Amino acid sequence: MIIKKQYLKEQPVCKVTFSLPEGSVGFARTVHIVGEFNNWNTYATPMKKSKKGEFTVTVDLDKGREYQFLYLIDKSFWELDREADKLVRSPYGDCDNSVVIV
């Protein structure tokens, strides 16, 4: 799992690209990124699957903030990003959320 950040000089946003290599998601057909930046909407931010089997998406996030998120695989399995900037305990259930800091 890879997170790339591109800070824009003239705008108060950072373009953040989230990538899941083929081996990290098995035979997944769909992956959505779900988090604070899309109000935890499970369908708002689908990731695109490349011919190599990698899933990616780029989102614009406001600079100077932290955003919690998870990956939703095939609409049924939640996955952390262990390469995220940090992990925090979720207020819902016995699990953690990934965090990206921009």
BASEGU-240843 format. One record per residue: residue number from 1; residue in three letters; chain; x negated, y, z of N, C-alpha, C in turn. Coordinates in Angstrom, 2 decimals, always signed. Atoms other than C-alpha are relative to their C-alpha. Layout:
<mivo NUM ALA A <X Y Z> <X Y Z> <X Y Z>> ...
// end
This chain:
<mivo 1 MET A <-0.84 -1.16 +0.00> <+0.00 +0.00 +0.00> <-0.90 +1.23 +0.00>> <mivo 2 ILE A <+0.86 -1.16 +0.21> <-1.42 +3.32 -1.08> <+0.86 +1.27 +0.03>> <mivo 3 ILE A <-0.66 -1.31 -0.02> <-0.42 +6.91 -0.34> <-1.01 +1.02 -0.49>> <mivo 4 LYS A <+0.87 -1.05 +0.54> <-1.94 +9.71 -2.45> <+0.71 +1.34 +0.17>> <mivo 5 LYS A <-0.56 -1.33 -0.21> <-1.43 +13.39 -1.64> <-0.67 +1.00 -0.93>> <mivo 6 GLN A <+0.51 -1.06 +0.87> <-1.76 +16.27 -4.09> <+0.61 +1.31 +0.48>> <mivo 7 TYR A <-0.46 -1.28 -0.53> <-1.52 +19.67 -2.42> <+0.01 +1.04 -1.13>> <mivo 8 LEU A <-0.14 -1.03 +1.03> <-0.27 +22.46 -4.68> <-0.35 +1.35 +0.60>> <mivo 9 LYS A <+0.48 -1.27 -0.53> <-2.01 +25.81 -4.18> <+1.08 +1.07 +0.05>> <mivo 10 GLU A <-0.95 -1.10 +0.14> <+0.85 +28.03 -5.27> <+1.40 -0.34 +0.50>> <mivo 11 GLN A <-1.31 +0.39 -0.50> <+3.73 +26.11 -3.70> <-0.15 -0.60 +1.39>> <mivo 12 PRO A <+0.08 +0.53 -1.36> <+4.53 +25.11 -0.12> <+0.34 -1.49 +0.08>> <mivo 13 VAL A <-0.29 +1.44 +0.01> <+4.85 +21.44 -1.10> <-1.24 -0.80 -0.35>> <mivo 14 CYS A <+1.05 +0.96 +0.35> <+2.64 +18.41 -1.46> <+0.67 -1.11 -0.78>> <mivo 15 LYS A <-0.50 +1.13 +0.77> <+3.23 +15.80 -4.15> <-0.61 -1.27 +0.60>> <mivo 16 VAL A <+0.46 +1.22 -0.64> <+3.01 +12.46 -2.37> <+0.44 -1.20 -0.84>> <mivo 17 THR A <-0.28 +1.20 +0.77> <+2.76 +9.25 -4.39> <-0.17 -1.21 +0.90>> <mivo 18 PHE A <-0.01 +1.23 -0.77> <+3.68 +6.03 -2.62> <-0.10 -1.16 -0.99>> <mivo 19 SER A <+0.20 +1.14 +0.89> <+2.45 +2.81 -4.26> <-0.07 -1.30 +0.78>> <mivo 20 LEU A <+0.03 +1.35 -0.57> <+3.01 -0.84 -3.46> <-0.53 -0.94 -1.07>> <mivo 21 PRO A <+0.54 +0.96 +0.98> <+0.74 -3.28 -5.32> <+0.87 -1.25 -0.07>> <mivo 22 GLU A <-0.82 +1.19 +0.23> <+2.36 -6.39 -6.74> <-0.12 -1.02 +1.13>> <mivo 23 GLY A <+0.22 +1.01 -1.03> <+0.83 -8.67 -4.11> <+0.62 +0.33 +1.34>> <mivo 24 SER A <-0.55 -0.39 -1.30> <+2.29 -6.68 -1.21> <+1.52 -0.16 +0.08>> <mivo 25 VAL A <-1.46 +0.10 -0.01> <+5.93 -7.13 -2.25> <+0.51 -1.32 -0.60>> <mivo 26 GLY A <-0.40 +1.30 +0.53> <+5.94 -10.66 -3.65> <+0.74 +0.13 -1.32>> <mivo 27 PHE A <-0.80 -0.01 +1.23> <+8.61 -11.16 -6.28> <+1.17 +0.97 +0.08>> <mivo 28 ALA A <-1.07 -0.99 -0.18> <+10.64 -8.08 -5.36> <+0.54 +0.48 -1.35>> <mivo 29 ARG A <-0.63 -0.56 +1.20> <+13.11 -6.86 -7.96> <+0.20 +1.49 +0.14>> <mivo 30 THR A <-0.19 -1.43 -0.24> <+13.78 -3.48 -6.35> <-0.68 +0.40 +1.30>> <mivo 31 VAL A <+0.54 -0.59 -1.22> <+12.08 -1.25 -3.81> <+0.47 +1.45 +0.04>> <mivo 32 HIS A <-0.38 -1.39 -0.24> <+13.42 +2.00 -2.37> <-0.82 +0.50 +1.18>> <mivo 33 ILE A <+0.63 -0.61 -1.16> <+11.55 +4.37 -0.09> <+1.08 +0.78 +0.73>> <mivo 34 VAL A <-1.08 -0.55 -0.80> <+13.80 +5.49 +2.74> <-0.62 +0.72 +1.19>> <mivo 35 GLY A <+0.60 -0.71 -1.12> <+12.96 +8.18 +5.26> <+0.66 +1.33 +0.29>> <mivo 36 GLU A <-0.53 -1.30 -0.42> <+13.48 +11.56 +6.82> <+0.14 +0.96 -1.18>> <mivo 37 PHE A <-0.03 -0.91 +1.15> <+12.79 +13.31 +3.50> <+1.20 -0.22 -0.90>> <mivo 38 ASN A <-1.22 +0.21 +0.78> <+15.92 +11.76 +1.95> <+1.18 -0.39 +0.91>> <mivo 39 ASN A <-1.06 +0.23 -1.00> <+18.07 +11.59 +5.11> <+0.30 -1.48 +0.19>> <mivo 40 TRP A <-0.10 +1.45 -0.18> <+17.45 +7.82 +5.37> <+1.04 -0.62 -0.94>> <mivo 41 ASN A <-0.92 +0.52 +1.01> <+19.56 +7.28 +2.25> <-0.67 -1.17 -0.72>> <mivo 42 THR A <+0.62 +1.22 +0.54> <+18.86 +3.71 +1.09> <-0.02 -0.05 -1.53>> <mivo 43 TYR A <-0.04 +0.03 +1.46> <+19.60 +4.50 -2.58> <-0.56 +1.26 -0.65>> <mivo 44 ALA A <+0.39 -1.30 +0.54> <+18.28 +8.07 -2.98> <-1.33 -0.01 -0.75>> <mivo 45 THR A <+1.34 -0.08 +0.57> <+14.66 +7.28 -3.88> <-0.50 -1.38 -0.42>> <mivo 46 PRO A <+0.49 +1.28 +0.49> <+14.12 +4.13 -5.95> <-1.45 +0.12 -0.49>> <mivo 47 MET A <+1.37 +0.04 +0.51> <+10.55 +3.16 -6.77> <+0.01 -0.68 -1.36>> <mivo 48 LYS A <+0.05 +0.53 +1.35> <+9.65 +2.41 -10.37> <-1.01 -1.14 -0.07>> <mivo 49 LYS A <+0.88 +1.16 +0.14> <+8.15 -0.98 -11.24> <-0.76 +0.10 -1.31>> <mivo 50 SER A <+0.84 -0.04 +1.21> <+5.22 -0.95 -13.67> <-0.08 -1.38 -0.63>> <mivo 51 LYS A <+0.18 +1.29 +0.67> <+4.37 -3.68 -16.15> <-0.91 -0.93 +0.79>> <mivo 52 LYS A <+0.90 +0.79 -0.83> <+1.68 -4.83 -13.72> <+0.67 -0.49 +1.28>> <mivo 53 GLY A <-0.73 +0.44 -1.18> <+4.32 -5.32 -11.00> <-0.13 +0.92 +1.20>> <mivo 54 GLU A <+0.16 -0.97 -1.08> <+3.34 -2.29 -8.90> <+1.22 +0.91 +0.06>> <mivo 55 PHE A <-1.10 -0.94 -0.19> <+6.10 -0.10 -7.46> <-0.57 +1.34 +0.44>> <mivo 56 THR A <+0.48 -1.34 -0.37> <+5.49 +3.69 -7.29> <+1.14 +1.01 -0.06>> <mivo 57 VAL A <-0.89 -1.15 +0.06> <+7.33 +6.92 -6.65> <-0.77 +1.20 +0.54>> <mivo 58 THR A <+0.59 -1.24 -0.48> <+6.26 +10.54 -6.20> <+1.11 +0.91 +0.49>> <mivo 59 VAL A <-0.99 -0.92 -0.58> <+8.16 +12.91 -3.93> <-0.71 +1.28 +0.42>> <mivo 60 ASP A <+0.51 -1.28 -0.46> <+7.65 +16.59 -3.11> <+0.40 +0.17 +1.46>> <mivo 61 LEU A <-0.25 -0.16 -1.43> <+7.30 +17.09 +0.65> <-0.54 +1.35 +0.47>> <mivo 62 ASP A <+0.44 -1.28 -0.55> <+7.05 +20.36 +2.57> <-1.29 -0.17 +0.79>> <mivo 63 LYS A <+1.28 +0.04 -0.71> <+3.54 +21.05 +3.85> <+0.21 +0.30 +1.48>> <mivo 64 GLY A <-0.03 -0.29 -1.43> <+2.86 +21.12 +7.58> <+0.99 -0.81 +0.80>> <mivo 65 ARG A <-1.00 +0.83 -0.68> <+5.27 +18.35 +8.52> <-0.43 -1.46 +0.01>> <mivo 66 GLU A <+0.14 +1.45 -0.04> <+5.37 +14.68 +9.42> <+1.35 -0.60 -0.39>> <mivo 67 TYR A <-1.23 +0.65 +0.46> <+7.91 +12.35 +7.80> <-0.08 -1.49 +0.31>> <mivo 68 GLN A <-0.09 +1.44 -0.24> <+8.94 +8.90 +9.03> <+0.66 -0.65 -1.21>> <mivo 69 PHE A <-0.58 +0.70 +1.15> <+9.75 +6.31 +6.36> <-0.23 -1.50 +0.12>> <mivo 70 LEU A <+0.16 +1.45 +0.17> <+10.08 +2.62 +5.48> <+0.28 -0.33 -1.46>> <mivo 71 TYR A <-0.34 +0.51 +1.32> <+10.31 +0.59 +2.29> <+1.14 -1.00 +0.16>> <mivo 72 LEU A <-1.11 +0.96 +0.02> <+13.54 -1.31 +1.54> <-0.15 -0.86 -1.25>> <mivo 73 ILE A <+0.28 +0.93 +1.10> <+12.82 -4.37 -0.58> <+1.24 -0.84 -0.28>> <mivo 74 ASP A <-1.17 +0.76 +0.47> <+15.64 -5.97 -2.59> <+1.24 +0.23 +0.87>> <mivo 75 LYS A <-1.17 -0.44 -0.77> <+18.19 -4.08 -0.46> <+0.25 -0.81 +1.27>> <mivo 76 SER A <-0.25 +0.82 -1.19> <+17.67 -6.46 +2.46> <-1.17 -0.11 +0.97>> <mivo 77 PHE A <+1.17 +0.22 -0.84> <+14.12 -6.43 +3.85> <-0.76 +1.32 +0.19>> <mivo 78 TRP A <+0.70 -1.23 -0.32> <+12.46 -3.47 +5.61> <-1.48 -0.28 +0.19>> <mivo 79 GLU A <+1.44 +0.20 -0.07> <+8.67 -3.08 +5.32> <-0.69 +1.30 +0.41>> <mivo 80 LEU A <+0.87 -1.12 -0.40> <+6.17 -0.78 +7.06> <-1.07 +0.24 -1.05>> <mivo 81 ASP A <+1.21 -0.26 +0.76> <+3.31 +0.90 +5.28> <-1.14 +0.09 +1.01>> <mivo 82 ARG A <+1.06 +0.06 -1.01> <+0.36 -0.13 +7.43> <-1.18 +0.92 -0.33>> <mivo 83 GLU A <+1.04 -0.95 +0.40> <-1.86 +2.30 +5.50> <+0.48 +1.45 +0.20>> <mivo 84 ALA A <-0.54 -1.34 -0.24> <+0.33 +5.26 +6.54> <-0.90 +0.75 +0.98>> <mivo 85 ASP A <+0.81 -0.81 -0.90> <-1.14 +8.12 +8.55> <+0.13 -0.44 +1.45>> <mivo 86 LYS A <-0.20 +0.57 -1.33> <+0.36 +6.63 +11.69> <+1.31 -0.77 +0.03>> <mivo 87 LEU A <-1.25 +0.72 -0.25> <+3.12 +4.39 +13.02> <+0.60 +0.53 +1.28>> <mivo 88 VAL A <-0.69 -0.43 -1.21> <+5.73 +5.47 +15.55> <+1.16 -0.94 +0.29>> <mivo 89 ARG A <-1.11 +0.86 -0.42> <+8.36 +3.58 +17.50> <+1.31 +0.59 -0.51>> <mivo 90 SER A <-1.31 -0.43 +0.49> <+11.80 +3.79 +15.90> <+0.95 +0.15 +1.19>> <mivo 91 PRO A <-1.00 -0.13 -1.06> <+14.59 +5.10 +18.13> <+1.14 -1.01 -0.15>> <mivo 92 TYR A <-1.06 +0.97 +0.28> <+16.80 +2.39 +16.58> <-0.60 -1.40 -0.07>> <mivo 93 GLY A <+0.46 +1.38 +0.04> <+16.00 -1.20 +17.42> <-1.44 -0.15 +0.45>> <mivo 94 ASP A <+1.33 +0.35 -0.46> <+12.75 -2.91 +18.27> <-0.97 -0.06 -1.18>> <mivo 95 CYS A <+0.88 -0.04 +1.17> <+10.57 -1.77 +15.35> <-0.72 +1.34 -0.07>> <mivo 96 ASP A <+0.75 -1.23 +0.23> <+8.17 +0.90 +14.11> <+0.39 +0.60 -1.34>> <mivo 97 ASN A <-0.13 -0.69 +1.27> <+8.39 +3.48 +11.34> <-1.39 +0.47 -0.44>> <mivo 98 SER A <+1.22 -0.58 +0.56> <+5.56 +4.57 +9.04> <+0.14 +1.51 -0.01>> <mivo 99 VAL A <-0.02 -1.47 +0.01> <+4.59 +8.26 +9.08> <-1.03 +0.49 -1.00>> <mivo 100 VAL A <+0.92 -0.70 +0.89> <+3.05 +10.42 +6.35> <-0.07 +1.45 +0.51>> <mivo 101 ILE A <+0.23 -1.37 -0.48> <+1.55 +13.76 +7.44> <-0.48 +0.83 -1.19>> <mivo 102 VAL A <+0.40 -0.86 +1.13> <+1.38 +16.56 +4.86> <-0.25 +1.43 +0.43>> 
// end
